[in-house]
């Protein structure tokens, strides 16, 4: 399905159809270019802190933040405000800036537990830009892998490599990534979902970073992602990349996903209905 977003009445899209020439507004290109560079620098900032003893504090019963979360957010949001002072910002560690219809959703360190424990590949930096709740593009950085994923009008990319979501040859071979967010009720629901699906899909690894999970789906290393009870910044960077890689993104009830939705099912379009059916049993 070709989806158009409005930018001062100029159409753009995260899907490329070969039979039409898609022009992208200069403002989108500029923001994407800067977002990629901001994520690159935030990756380096987090790598400088990774594996070291670092101050942390509790945000909730099972939720924490570190000095690295806060430093990354100060850097990212500071750069956005410097470059695009009229844009709005919503970030995980409390930055909230009113602005025009362009909104930056920022997760400065997705996978804080993994980061604090020193796990090398399971934390990320995530930025999604939208016109209100309508996604325009996403950028995700995986610092330890030195990878940056992004979407544009031609598809999804990691560096210069084009990405494609992959449909499993059969459901039993599917790699499905599940997420329950921070609320116990949602974690229980995900655990029950996993119990039902064991034996029907390949082993289901748990990765604490939604942005990392979505990068794995966009690059074809995993086949699907299901998240319940997620925060807006958890999904805003990765879902647009998966859609640009040819994927389909909906809520659990099958209706289209948009920024701010707290649940998401993301997969290859031909595998999507099976995932929706199985996760709603």
ABEGO torsion letter per residue (X at the ends): XBBBBBBGGBBBBABBBAABBBBBBAAAAAAAAAAAAAAAAAAAAAAAABGBBBBBBBABAABBBBAAAAAAAAAAAAAAAAABAABBBBBAAGBBBBBBABBBBBBABBGAAAAAAGBAAABBBBBBBBBEABBABBBBBBAAAGBBBBBBAAEBBBEABBBBBBBBABAAABBBBBBAEABAAAAAAAAAAAAAABGABBBBBBBABAAAAAAAAAAGABABBBBBGBBAAAAAAAAAAAAAAGBBBBBAAGBBBBBGBABBBBBBAAAAAAAAAAAAX
